[in-house]
Amino acid sequence: MTDQALRDADIDGLGQALITLTKELWIVKDRQRVLESVLADAGLLNNKAVDTHQPDEALESELKTERQKLIDGVIDAMTAKP
């Protein structure tokens, strides 16, 4: 028995998945920065407010749930048996 978590055949797929995930993350980060800039230019947002905002319990719970779903989805994809 081997302790190898990934077979050689899995490496290309994992690499592609990481590239795809990185591209998607960049799209979200780019759009968030643009949105913050548009709101700040319109006088609707102080950028420091985003950095210092503390979510209430309801939002924190939503964020925690969504974060866990994302993590679980990535782990499931990496550990799925063909």
Biopython code that builds the backbone (N, CA, C, O; Angstrom):
import numpy as np
from Bio.PDB.StructureBuilder import StructureBuilder

atoms = [
    (1, "MET", "N", (0.848, -1.175, 0.000)),
    (1, "MET", "CA", (0.000, 0.000, 0.000)),
    (1, "MET", "C", (0.896, 1.242, 0.000)),
    (1, "MET", "O", (1.993, 1.227, 0.560)),
    (2, "THR", "N", (0.422, 2.303, -0.628)),
    (2, "THR", "CA", (1.211, 3.526, -0.742)),
    (2, "THR", "C", (0.528, 4.671, 0.000)),
    (2, "THR", "O", (-0.691, 4.678, 0.170)),
    (3, "ASP", "N", (1.321, 5.622, 0.434)),
    (3, "ASP", "CA", (0.796, 6.823, 1.087)),
    (3, "ASP", "C", (0.569, 7.935, 0.079)),
    (3, "ASP", "O", (0.180, 9.040, 0.456)),
    (4, "GLN", "N", (0.804, 7.659, -1.198)),
    (4, "GLN", "CA", (0.667, 8.673, -2.235)),
    (4, "GLN", "C", (-0.803, 9.080, -2.351)),
    (4, "GLN", "O", (-1.663, 8.240, -2.617)),
    (5, "ALA", "N", (-1.088, 10.369, -2.150)),
    (5, "ALA", "CA", (-2.459, 10.867, -2.205)),
    (5, "ALA", "C", (-2.922, 11.071, -3.639)),
    (5, "ALA", "O", (-4.101, 10.891, -3.943)),
    (6, "LEU", "N", (-2.013, 11.440, -4.512)),
    (6, "LEU", "CA", (-2.354, 11.688, -5.906)),
    (6, "LEU", "C", (-1.582, 10.736, -6.798)),
    (6, "LEU", "O", (-0.386, 10.506, -6.617)),
    (7, "ARG", "N", (-2.294, 10.195, -7.755)),
    (7, "ARG", "CA", (-1.621, 9.383, -8.761)),
    (7, "ARG", "C", (-1.038, 10.322, -9.800)),
    (7, "ARG", "O", (-1.461, 11.472, -9.920)),
    (8, "ASP", "N", (-0.076, 9.831, -10.542)),
    (8, "ASP", "CA", (0.515, 10.658, -11.588)),
    (8, "ASP", "C", (-0.554, 11.175, -12.545)),
    (8, "ASP", "O", (-0.456, 12.301, -13.033)),
    (9, "ALA", "N", (-1.562, 10.369, -12.814)),
    (9, "ALA", "CA", (-2.632, 10.758, -13.727)),
    (9, "ALA", "C", (-3.482, 11.903, -13.166)),
    (9, "ALA", "O", (-4.165, 12.590, -13.925)),
    (10, "ASP", "N", (-3.444, 12.111, -11.855)),
    (10, "ASP", "CA", (-4.243, 13.167, -11.223)),
    (10, "ASP", "C", (-3.576, 14.539, -11.291)),
    (10, "ASP", "O", (-4.252, 15.560, -11.164)),
    (11, "ILE", "N", (-2.276, 14.572, -11.489)),
    (11, "ILE", "CA", (-1.527, 15.822, -11.392)),
    (11, "ILE", "C", (-1.985, 16.858, -12.417)),
    (11, "ILE", "O", (-2.166, 18.024, -12.067)),
    (12, "ASP", "N", (-2.175, 16.458, -13.674)),
    (12, "ASP", "CA", (-2.608, 17.411, -14.695)),
    (12, "ASP", "C", (-3.975, 18.002, -14.357)),
    (12, "ASP", "O", (-4.184, 19.208, -14.488)),
    (13, "GLY", "N", (-4.895, 17.156, -13.926)),
    (13, "GLY", "CA", (-6.218, 17.640, -13.562)),
    (13, "GLY", "C", (-6.179, 18.582, -12.375)),
    (13, "GLY", "O", (-6.888, 19.588, -12.347)),
    (14, "LEU", "N", (-5.357, 18.258, -11.403)),
    (14, "LEU", "CA", (-5.223, 19.121, -10.235)),
    (14, "LEU", "C", (-4.624, 20.468, -10.626)),
    (14, "LEU", "O", (-5.077, 21.521, -10.176)),
    (15, "GLY", "N", (-3.604, 20.414, -11.469)),
    (15, "GLY", "CA", (-2.997, 21.667, -11.935)),
    (15, "GLY", "C", (-4.010, 22.527, -12.671)),
    (15, "GLY", "O", (-4.081, 23.736, -12.445)),
    (16, "GLN", "N", (-4.796, 21.910, -13.553)),
    (16, "GLN", "CA", (-5.816, 22.654, -14.292)),
    (16, "GLN", "C", (-6.865, 23.221, -13.354)),
    (16, "GLN", "O", (-7.318, 24.352, -13.533)),
    (17, "ALA", "N", (-7.254, 22.440, -12.351)),
    (17, "ALA", "CA", (-8.237, 22.916, -11.383)),
    (17, "ALA", "C", (-7.713, 24.129, -10.615)),
    (17, "ALA", "O", (-8.453, 25.082, -10.373)),
    (18, "LEU", "N", (-6.452, 24.090, -10.238)),
    (18, "LEU", "CA", (-5.866, 25.226, -9.509)),
    (18, "LEU", "C", (-5.790, 26.471, -10.385)),
    (18, "LEU", "O", (-6.036, 27.582, -9.913)),
    (19, "ILE", "N", (-5.455, 26.288, -11.644)),
    (19, "ILE", "CA", (-5.408, 27.430, -12.570)),
    (19, "ILE", "C", (-6.805, 28.013, -12.743)),
    (19, "ILE", "O", (-6.977, 29.231, -12.709)),
    (20, "THR", "N", (-7.800, 27.154, -12.927)),
    (20, "THR", "CA", (-9.182, 27.609, -13.085)),
    (20, "THR", "C", (-9.657, 28.333, -11.832)),
    (20, "THR", "O", (-10.265, 29.399, -11.928)),
    (21, "LEU", "N", (-9.391, 27.776, -10.677)),
    (21, "LEU", "CA", (-9.785, 28.399, -9.417)),
    (21, "LEU", "C", (-9.105, 29.754, -9.238)),
    (21, "LEU", "O", (-9.735, 30.706, -8.778)),
    (22, "THR", "N", (-7.836, 29.845, -9.595)),
    (22, "THR", "CA", (-7.103, 31.101, -9.489)),
    (22, "THR", "C", (-7.677, 32.161, -10.423)),
    (22, "THR", "O", (-7.796, 33.324, -10.038)),
    (23, "LYS", "N", (-8.032, 31.771, -11.646)),
    (23, "LYS", "CA", (-8.647, 32.715, -12.583)),
    (23, "LYS", "C", (-9.965, 33.234, -12.031)),
    (23, "LYS", "O", (-10.236, 34.434, -12.083)),
    (24, "GLU", "N", (-10.789, 32.329, -11.501)),
    (24, "GLU", "CA", (-12.079, 32.730, -10.949)),
    (24, "GLU", "C", (-11.903, 33.646, -9.740)),
    (24, "GLU", "O", (-12.634, 34.623, -9.583)),
    (25, "LEU", "N", (-10.940, 33.328, -8.899)),
    (25, "LEU", "CA", (-10.667, 34.176, -7.743)),
    (25, "LEU", "C", (-10.257, 35.574, -8.195)),
    (25, "LEU", "O", (-10.691, 36.568, -7.613)),
    (26, "TRP", "N", (-9.429, 35.654, -9.222)),
    (26, "TRP", "CA", (-8.993, 36.964, -9.705)),
    (26, "TRP", "C", (-10.186, 37.765, -10.222)),
    (26, "TRP", "O", (-10.271, 38.968, -9.977)),
    (27, "ILE", "N", (-11.105, 37.117, -10.931)),
    (27, "ILE", "CA", (-12.285, 37.821, -11.442)),
    (27, "ILE", "C", (-13.068, 38.430, -10.282)),
    (27, "ILE", "O", (-13.487, 39.585, -10.354)),
    (28, "VAL", "N", (-13.264, 37.668, -9.228)),
    (28, "VAL", "CA", (-14.004, 38.164, -8.066)),
    (28, "VAL", "C", (-13.254, 39.321, -7.404)),
    (28, "VAL", "O", (-13.857, 40.342, -7.071)),
    (29, "LYS", "N", (-11.944, 39.167, -7.213)),
    (29, "LYS", "CA", (-11.162, 40.232, -6.575)),
    (29, "LYS", "C", (-11.170, 41.499, -7.420)),
    (29, "LYS", "O", (-11.307, 42.600, -6.887)),
    (30, "ASP", "N", (-11.022, 41.351, -8.737)),
    (30, "ASP", "CA", (-11.012, 42.487, -9.643)),
    (30, "ASP", "C", (-12.352, 43.223, -9.583)),
    (30, "ASP", "O", (-12.391, 44.447, -9.461)),
    (31, "ARG", "N", (-13.436, 42.475, -9.669)),
    (31, "ARG", "CA", (-14.754, 43.098, -9.641)),
    (31, "ARG", "C", (-15.039, 43.758, -8.284)),
    (31, "ARG", "O", (-15.675, 44.810, -8.229)),
    (32, "GLN", "N", (-14.580, 43.155, -7.215)),
    (32, "GLN", "CA", (-14.784, 43.754, -5.899)),
    (32, "GLN", "C", (-14.045, 45.085, -5.803)),
    (32, "GLN", "O", (-14.597, 46.070, -5.311)),
    (33, "ARG", "N", (-12.813, 45.116, -6.267)),
    (33, "ARG", "CA", (-12.043, 46.373, -6.217)),
    (33, "ARG", "C", (-12.675, 47.451, -7.090)),
    (33, "ARG", "O", (-12.723, 48.618, -6.701)),
    (34, "VAL", "N", (-13.165, 47.058, -8.283)),
    (34, "VAL", "CA", (-13.832, 48.018, -9.164)),
    (34, "VAL", "C", (-15.096, 48.538, -8.488)),
    (34, "VAL", "O", (-15.347, 49.743, -8.488)),
    (35, "LEU", "N", (-15.891, 47.639, -7.913)),
    (35, "LEU", "CA", (-17.119, 48.050, -7.228)),
    (35, "LEU", "C", (-16.816, 49.003, -6.082)),
    (35, "LEU", "O", (-17.499, 50.015, -5.925)),
    (36, "GLU", "N", (-15.807, 48.696, -5.282)),
    (36, "GLU", "CA", (-15.440, 49.582, -4.179)),
    (36, "GLU", "C", (-15.013, 50.946, -4.706)),
    (36, "GLU", "O", (-15.353, 51.972, -4.116)),
    (37, "SER", "N", (-14.278, 50.967, -5.798)),
    (37, "SER", "CA", (-13.832, 52.227, -6.373)),
    (37, "SER", "C", (-15.007, 53.045, -6.898)),
    (37, "SER", "O", (-15.066, 54.254, -6.674)),
    (38, "VAL", "N", (-15.944, 52.400, -7.593)),
    (38, "VAL", "CA", (-17.130, 53.092, -8.109)),
    (38, "VAL", "C", (-17.941, 53.668, -6.961)),
    (38, "VAL", "O", (-18.374, 54.819, -7.018)),
    (39, "LEU", "N", (-18.151, 52.866, -5.911)),
    (39, "LEU", "CA", (-18.913, 53.353, -4.763)),
    (39, "LEU", "C", (-18.199, 54.496, -4.048)),
    (39, "LEU", "O", (-18.838, 55.455, -3.614)),
    (40, "ALA", "N", (-16.882, 54.397, -3.925)),
    (40, "ALA", "CA", (-16.121, 55.467, -3.279)),
    (40, "ALA", "C", (-16.171, 56.735, -4.118)),
    (40, "ALA", "O", (-16.349, 57.826, -3.577)),
    (41, "ASP", "N", (-16.018, 56.607, -5.434)),
    (41, "ASP", "CA", (-16.083, 57.780, -6.321)),
    (41, "ASP", "C", (-17.448, 58.453, -6.255)),
    (41, "ASP", "O", (-17.543, 59.670, -6.418)),
    (42, "ALA", "N", (-18.495, 57.687, -6.019)),
    (42, "ALA", "CA", (-19.843, 58.235, -5.913)),
    (42, "ALA", "C", (-20.146, 58.757, -4.512)),
    (42, "ALA", "O", (-21.238, 59.264, -4.254)),
    (43, "GLY", "N", (-19.179, 58.633, -3.612)),
    (43, "GLY", "CA", (-19.370, 59.113, -2.246)),
    (43, "GLY", "C", (-20.239, 58.190, -1.404)),
    (43, "GLY", "O", (-20.761, 58.600, -0.367)),
    (44, "LEU", "N", (-20.395, 56.959, -1.841)),
    (44, "LEU", "CA", (-21.264, 56.019, -1.130)),
    (44, "LEU", "C", (-20.505, 55.055, -0.228)),
    (44, "LEU", "O", (-21.112, 54.290, 0.522)),
    (45, "LEU", "N", (-19.193, 55.094, -0.301)),
    (45, "LEU", "CA", (-18.406, 54.144, 0.476)),
    (45, "LEU", "C", (-17.088, 54.763, 0.886)),
    (45, "LEU", "O", (-16.390, 55.379, 0.079)),
    (46, "ASN", "N", (-16.762, 54.591, 2.142)),
    (46, "ASN", "CA", (-15.439, 54.915, 2.652)),
    (46, "ASN", "C", (-14.688, 53.583, 2.676)),
    (46, "ASN", "O", (-15.092, 52.669, 3.395)),
    (47, "ASN", "N", (-13.614, 53.457, 1.912)),
    (47, "ASN", "CA", (-12.909, 52.182, 1.794)),
    (47, "ASN", "C", (-12.490, 51.614, 3.143)),
    (47, "ASN", "O", (-12.428, 50.395, 3.299)),
    (48, "LYS", "N", (-12.205, 52.455, 4.108)),
    (48, "LYS", "CA", (-11.822, 51.959, 5.429)),
    (48, "LYS", "C", (-12.994, 51.251, 6.103)),
    (48, "LYS", "O", (-12.793, 50.372, 6.941)),
    (49, "ALA", "N", (-14.215, 51.632, 5.738)),
    (49, "ALA", "CA", (-15.395, 50.985, 6.319)),
    (49, "ALA", "C", (-15.439, 49.510, 5.963)),
    (49, "ALA", "O", (-15.869, 48.693, 6.778)),
    (50, "VAL", "N", (-15.004, 49.155, 4.767)),
    (50, "VAL", "CA", (-14.971, 47.750, 4.354)),
    (50, "VAL", "C", (-13.934, 47.000, 5.182)),
    (50, "VAL", "O", (-14.183, 45.881, 5.632)),
    (51, "ASP", "N", (-12.785, 47.608, 5.381)),
    (51, "ASP", "CA", (-11.703, 46.961, 6.124)),
    (51, "ASP", "C", (-12.039, 46.758, 7.597)),
    (51, "ASP", "O", (-11.571, 45.800, 8.213)),
    (52, "THR", "N", (-12.834, 47.639, 8.160)),
    (52, "THR", "CA", (-13.092, 47.586, 9.597)),
    (52, "THR", "C", (-14.475, 47.047, 9.953)),
    (52, "THR", "O", (-14.795, 46.900, 11.132)),
    (53, "HIS", "N", (-15.292, 46.753, 8.950)),
    (53, "HIS", "CA", (-16.656, 46.286, 9.202)),
    (53, "HIS", "C", (-16.651, 44.949, 9.929)),
    (53, "HIS", "O", (-15.894, 44.042, 9.580)),
    (54, "GLN", "N", (-17.497, 44.838, 10.935)),
    (54, "GLN", "CA", (-17.682, 43.595, 11.672)),
    (54, "GLN", "C", (-19.083, 43.086, 11.366)),
    (54, "GLN", "O", (-20.064, 43.712, 11.766)),
    (55, "PRO", "N", (-19.195, 41.954, 10.660)),
    (55, "PRO", "CA", (-20.521, 41.446, 10.313)),
    (55, "PRO", "C", (-21.334, 41.093, 11.559)),
    (55, "PRO", "O", (-20.787, 40.673, 12.578)),
    (56, "ASP", "N", (-22.653, 41.273, 11.451)),
    (56, "ASP", "CA", (-23.513, 40.837, 12.554)),
    (56, "ASP", "C", (-23.585, 39.308, 12.535)),
    (56, "ASP", "O", (-23.032, 38.662, 11.645)),
    (57, "GLU", "N", (-24.270, 38.744, 13.525)),
    (57, "GLU", "CA", (-24.313, 37.281, 13.655)),
    (57, "GLU", "C", (-24.916, 36.605, 12.429)),
    (57, "GLU", "O", (-24.434, 35.557, 12.000)),
    (58, "ALA", "N", (-25.963, 37.194, 11.862)),
    (58, "ALA", "CA", (-26.626, 36.585, 10.706)),
    (58, "ALA", "C", (-25.687, 36.527, 9.504)),
    (58, "ALA", "O", (-25.571, 35.488, 8.855)),
    (59, "LEU", "N", (-25.019, 37.637, 9.207)),
    (59, "LEU", "CA", (-24.086, 37.656, 8.077)),
    (59, "LEU", "C", (-22.897, 36.755, 8.350)),
    (59, "LEU", "O", (-22.441, 36.043, 7.455)),
    (60, "GLU", "N", (-22.398, 36.775, 9.554)),
    (60, "GLU", "CA", (-21.261, 35.909, 9.908)),
    (60, "GLU", "C", (-21.629, 34.441, 9.708)),
    (60, "GLU", "O", (-20.816, 33.651, 9.229)),
    (61, "SER", "N", (-22.840, 34.085, 10.070)),
    (61, "SER", "CA", (-23.304, 32.716, 9.885)),
    (61, "SER", "C", (-23.393, 32.360, 8.398)),
    (61, "SER", "O", (-22.980, 31.274, 7.991)),
    (62, "GLU", "N", (-23.933, 33.275, 7.593)),
    (62, "GLU", "CA", (-23.997, 33.058, 6.144)),
    (62, "GLU", "C", (-22.608, 32.889, 5.546)),
    (62, "GLU", "O", (-22.371, 31.985, 4.744)),
    (63, "LEU", "N", (-21.698, 33.759, 5.941)),
    (63, "LEU", "CA", (-20.330, 33.694, 5.424)),
    (63, "LEU", "C", (-19.653, 32.382, 5.812)),
    (63, "LEU", "O", (-18.961, 31.765, 5.003)),
    (64, "LYS", "N", (-19.860, 31.967, 7.051)),
    (64, "LYS", "CA", (-19.264, 30.716, 7.523)),
    (64, "LYS", "C", (-19.806, 29.529, 6.726)),
    (64, "LYS", "O", (-19.050, 28.637, 6.341)),
    (65, "THR", "N", (-21.113, 29.523, 6.481)),
    (65, "THR", "CA", (-21.733, 28.437, 5.726)),
    (65, "THR", "C", (-21.207, 28.398, 4.293)),
    (65, "THR", "O", (-20.852, 27.333, 3.788)),
    (66, "GLU", "N", (-21.157, 29.550, 3.645)),
    (66, "GLU", "CA", (-20.663, 29.612, 2.261)),
    (66, "GLU", "C", (-19.187, 29.229, 2.177)),
    (66, "GLU", "O", (-18.774, 28.540, 1.245)),
    (67, "ARG", "N", (-18.400, 29.672, 3.147)),
    (67, "ARG", "CA", (-16.968, 29.332, 3.179)),
    (67, "ARG", "C", (-16.794, 27.820, 3.299)),
    (67, "ARG", "O", (-15.969, 27.229, 2.604)),
    (68, "GLN", "N", (-17.575, 27.197, 4.185)),
    (68, "GLN", "CA", (-17.461, 25.755, 4.373)),
    (68, "GLN", "C", (-17.909, 24.996, 3.131)),
    (68, "GLN", "O", (-17.311, 23.977, 2.786)),
    (69, "LYS", "N", (-18.958, 25.476, 2.451)),
    (69, "LYS", "CA", (-19.400, 24.839, 1.214)),
    (69, "LYS", "C", (-18.314, 24.897, 0.145)),
    (69, "LYS", "O", (-18.103, 23.927, -0.583)),
    (70, "LEU", "N", (-17.635, 26.017, 0.053)),
    (70, "LEU", "CA", (-16.546, 26.150, -0.913)),
    (70, "LEU", "C", (-15.408, 25.196, -0.583)),
    (70, "LEU", "O", (-14.905, 24.494, -1.461)),
    (71, "ILE", "N", (-15.008, 25.171, 0.670)),
    (71, "ILE", "CA", (-13.923, 24.286, 1.098)),
    (71, "ILE", "C", (-14.307, 22.828, 0.859)),
    (71, "ILE", "O", (-13.511, 22.054, 0.326)),
    (72, "ASP", "N", (-15.509, 22.457, 1.245)),
    (72, "ASP", "CA", (-15.963, 21.074, 1.053)),
    (72, "ASP", "C", (-15.992, 20.708, -0.423)),
    (72, "ASP", "O", (-15.618, 19.595, -0.794)),
    (73, "GLY", "N", (-16.431, 21.631, -1.266)),
    (73, "GLY", "CA", (-16.483, 21.366, -2.694)),
    (73, "GLY", "C", (-15.106, 21.124, -3.289)),
    (73, "GLY", "O", (-14.927, 20.227, -4.113)),
    (74, "VAL", "N", (-14.138, 21.922, -2.873)),
    (74, "VAL", "CA", (-12.766, 21.751, -3.364)),
    (74, "VAL", "C", (-12.197, 20.419, -2.875)),
    (74, "VAL", "O", (-11.590, 19.680, -3.649)),
    (75, "ILE", "N", (-12.391, 20.116, -1.602)),
    (75, "ILE", "CA", (-11.877, 18.865, -1.059)),
    (75, "ILE", "C", (-12.557, 17.662, -1.721)),
    (75, "ILE", "O", (-11.898, 16.672, -2.039)),
    (76, "ASP", "N", (-13.863, 17.749, -1.927)),
    (76, "ASP", "CA", (-14.582, 16.665, -2.593)),
    (76, "ASP", "C", (-14.046, 16.453, -4.007)),
    (76, "ASP", "O", (-13.860, 15.313, -4.433)),
    (77, "ALA", "N", (-13.800, 17.527, -4.725)),
    (77, "ALA", "CA", (-13.290, 17.405, -6.088)),
    (77, "ALA", "C", (-11.899, 16.780, -6.104)),
    (77, "ALA", "O", (-11.573, 16.002, -7.000)),
    (78, "MET", "N", (-11.096, 17.117, -5.130)),
    (78, "MET", "CA", (-9.722, 16.586, -5.098)),
    (78, "MET", "C", (-9.691, 15.143, -4.649)),
    (78, "MET", "O", (-8.758, 14.419, -4.996)),
    (79, "THR", "N", (-10.671, 14.700, -3.894)),
    (79, "THR", "CA", (-10.629, 13.345, -3.351)),
    (79, "THR", "C", (-11.606, 12.397, -4.019)),
    (79, "THR", "O", (-11.716, 11.238, -3.620)),
    (80, "ALA", "N", (-12.322, 12.879, -5.039)),
    (80, "ALA", "CA", (-13.315, 12.032, -5.717)),
    (80, "ALA", "C", (-12.620, 10.872, -6.410)),
    (80, "ALA", "O", (-11.567, 11.031, -7.028)),
    (81, "LYS", "N", (-13.223, 9.723, -6.292)),
    (81, "LYS", "CA", (-12.698, 8.533, -6.964)),
    (81, "LYS", "C", (-13.249, 8.514, -8.393)),
    (81, "LYS", "O", (-14.430, 8.795, -8.598)),
    (82, "PRO", "N", (-12.419, 8.189, -9.372)),
    (82, "PRO", "CA", (-12.882, 8.168, -10.758)),
    (82, "PRO", "C", (-13.912, 7.070, -10.989)),
    (82, "PRO", "O", (-14.407, 6.912, -12.105)),
]
sb = StructureBuilder()
sb.init_structure("model")
sb.init_model(0)
sb.init_chain("A")
sb.init_seg("    ")
for serial, (resi, resn, name, xyz) in enumerate(atoms, 1):
    if name == "N":
        sb.init_residue(resn, " ", resi, " ")
    sb.init_atom(name, np.array(xyz, "f"), 0.0, 1.0, " ", f" {name:<3s}", serial, name[0])
structure = sb.get_structure()
